[in-house]
Structure formats: C-alpha cells, structure tokens
Amino acid sequence: METMKLKQHVAGAVSMLFGVILVFGLIVLMNHYMGKIERTPPQEVTEISMTREIKQEPKKEIKKVEPKKQVTRPQAPAPFKGLDTALSGIDLGLLGLDDGQGRNLDDGLLGKTGNAVMTADLVDVPPKPITRGTFKYPPVAKKNGVKGYVVLSVLVEMDGSVNQVQVLESNPSGIFDSAALQGIRAWHFEPAKYKGDTVRVWAKQKIRFDLS
C-alpha cells in the first residue's frame, strides 16, 4: 500500500514539474517572439491612387482673318478754274473779248503729260494772254438767239503759242465747239515761268458766247 502511495506521489510531482517547465517554456517563447516584433522597423506605406487620365484635345488655333485692304484709287483732278471769257456780239457779227485787265489764268489745270509740261499750280508765273483772236458767232445760234459756253484745255508753249486745244465741256453741246477752237488757236500768251525758266504749261480757258 505504501509503495502505491509513493508511486502516486512521484507521478504527481513529475506532472507538476512538467507543467511548470511547460509554462516556463511558453513564457520564454512568447518573450522571444515579442522581442522580434518590437525590433521589426516600421514600414513606409505609399498610397497609390489610380486616376483615370483624361486626354485633352489640343486647342484649335483660330486664324485671324485680316480685313481686305481697300485700294484707294487716285482721285481725278478737280475741275479747272480758267478765265471766264465773255463774248459780246458786235455789228459785223464778230465777237470781241472782254479785256478783263488784271485777270490771270487761274489754277485750273490738266494733269502732267510729261516732264517737259507743267501745270499752272506748279509754275511760279502762270501764262497770260497778250494777243486774243476773234471768235465768230455761229450763224444758226446767232439767228436763234442761242447762248452758251465752251471750256477748253490749252497747251501753251514756251514761246507763248497755242500748241494743243481740247474741249472739256460745252453747253449746248457741239454748238460753239468749232468757233471756240478756231478762235483760241489765234491767241498768244506770255509764257509761264518756273524758277526763272520758261516752261510749257496746260491751262483751262472758258469761252462764253452771249449776244447781249
């Protein structure tokens, strides 16, 4: 009996010892793993956000439409202002010219036709009529009492003679043209001058036909 009790006591003591060793071993093991966990350096966490890339369409360049340049055409020269020559009828049907002392050819001109030809507004001294021919009043116009005028463009040469004549305007049209052209060709002028030199010049002359 005593032997059985001794065996039971020994078995209990071995069980307790084993239990203590087991508990102690678990505590050591836990401390070992806890140390490893504490010694593990913290890891940096990088967040990656997935953003859907939206492709932007390139901006279309808007071309500026430049306004068309307006081409300015040179204006025609203004109507010339010439000497208004009034003609009055006389006994034999010949027409005399009102002397008009002190009148000069005005600045009415034709445009330049070349380097050798100037206009009255460019010269220093404009041409002056010194000899005036007579103008025949057209018989039909005289009979019917028709009045009118003719505007002439006259090219005065350096010797004062009339080189060319053109009809610029007439009223009534065609009635007095021939008489005006024939009469003005007999005129003689004091030539125009520019910087002391005699020059050719275009001038305008208005011939008025009036029976009064």
PyMOL commands that set and color helices and strands:
alter all, ss='L'
color gray80, all
select helices_A, chain A and resi 2-39+139-144+177-184
alter helices_A, ss='H'
color red, helices_A
select strands_A, chain A and resi 83-89+94-97+117-119+128-131+135-136+148-156+162-171+188-190+192-194+197-210
alter strands_A, ss='S'
color yellow, strands_A
deselect
rebuild
show_as cartoon
